[in-house]
Every structure is written in structure tokens, then in C-alpha cells.
Amino acid sequence: MVQPNAVAAAISQVLPGAQVEVEDLTGGGDHLQVKVLWEGFRDLSRVKQHQLVYGALRSELASEAIHALALTTACPS
């Protein structure tokens, strides 16, 4: 189980200035919906954007603290 604020902090550490929203979908802390808005995503493919976020959560994903992750990434308009 991982706390939503810890997920947001891990992402913000790797993507400084990102707007990060984390929602626990089941209450168990292992099924999360994450939305990330970051200027640095500009001109990056969706795959590369997601790779950056997955990289920030590498240890949580490897340990299966996060079992399911619904991820939305975008550049602010």
C-alpha cells in the first residue's frame, strides 16, 4: 500500500513544477488514478511522457505497492 501524497511527491521530485493529482480508486492504496500536467511534456510522445512518470514510480511498481495505475499525462495549455 502506498499513500497518494507519497506518489505525488515522488513524481514531483522527478518532474519539478508538475501538477499532480492522485486518486486511490479502491481505498487499498494499490489501485491509483494519476493525472500529471507538466510543461516538460511539450513535444514528447505520450509513450515518453508515461515512461517519465513510470520511472519516478519505479520502486513502488517493482515492489507491487502499486498494483494498477491509470495514468493521464498532458502539457498545460
Secondary structure as GFF3:
##gff-version 3
##sequence-region A 1 77
A	DSSP	alpha_helix	4	14	.	.	.	ID=ss1
A	DSSP	beta_strand	19	24	.	.	.	ID=ss2
A	DSSP	beta_strand	31	37	.	.	.	ID=ss3
A	DSSP	three_ten_helix	39	41	.	.	.	ID=ss4
A	DSSP	alpha_helix	46	56	.	.	.	ID=ss5
A	DSSP	alpha_helix	58	62	.	.	.	ID=ss6
A	DSSP	beta_strand	68	74	.	.	.	ID=ss7
###
